[in-house]
Amino acid sequence: MKGFEDTDYFLQPVEHTQRRYEALRAVVVERQTMQHAAQRFGISYGTLRNWHSEFRQAREAGLSPPFLSLRREADPLKTTPKAVRKSRSPMSVNCRWRRDAG
């Protein structure tokens, strides 16, 4: 494609899931501050902070984040009946990984 740089695909992701992955990678692997990574990927500091917290909680629970899953229906948070899920506050339910299905 004319004018397209391969590095732009990684440094300026367009898709939401990829932007989430790259921002988390910048914080975890590259050891960037959350403030810098949030600015770099065009998201708010609070959003990145939430993503990082959810990422750590998923890893501690032995779950894979959605950007590692090929099929979203295999997501245990999405398929587990509500009665079996751990009790959460109403606010945290809306902040889960599956929120960005679009």
N, C-alpha and C positions, 0 to 999 in steps of 0.2 A: 504494500500500500504506500502510496506516495506521501512523504512527510511523516510517516509513522515510525517512531523510534521504539525498538523492542524494550528498552529500559522504561519507557513511559507506562507500559503495561503493568509493571511492578511498582513503580514509584508514584504513579497517579492512577490508582485503580478506579474504575467506573462502577463496577458492581458492588453492591452493599456488602455481601458476604466476603468478597475479596478485600475490600477496604478494612473490614473488621479484622480479618486475618493479618493483613500487613501492619495495621496499627498495633495489634497485640504482639506481633513478631518484633516490631521496632522496640517495644517496651521490654519484652522478655529476653530476646536474643541480643539485640543491639544495645541494650541498657540505656535507651533514651528515656528522658523524663516523660511522664504522661503529658505534661503541658506541651512539650515540644512535639511529641508524636501526634497529639490531638490537633495541633495547629498544622502540622505537616500534611495530615490526611483530611483536613477540613471538617472535623467533628468537635464537639464540645468536650472540655476536660471531664465533666461529670459523666458523659456518655462513655468515654474511654475508661474511666474509673469503674463504672458499672460492668462494662464488658470484661475488664480484667478480673474483677471480683467473681463474676459468673464463671469465667474460664477456670480460675483456681478452684472454685467449688465443684465444678464438673470433674476436674482432674482428681480432686481428693475423693470424689464419689466413684471414681473409676469409669466415668462416662467420657465419650469422645465429643468434642465440640462439633457443631453441624458442618463446619467447613472441611471436616475430615470424613464425613459420611457421604456416600454416593446416593443413598436413598433416604429422603427425609422421613418416610413412614417408618423407618427402622429406629427413629429417635425414641428412646425409652421415655423421655419426658412427655412426648406427644401421645404415645400408645398406652401408657399406664393408666388404668382407671383412676378417677379422682379419689375414690374411697381408699385406694392403696397408697397414694402419694403422701409424702410427709406434709405435715401442716405448715403452711406458709402464710405470710401476711397477704392481704389482697393486693398490695402494691407490688410485691415480688413476683406474683403470678404474671403480671403484665410485662415484666422485665426479662422474662426468660428468652433463651436463644431463639425459640420458635417465633418470636414476635416479628422478625424480619423475613417472613415467608414471601414477601413481594419484591 
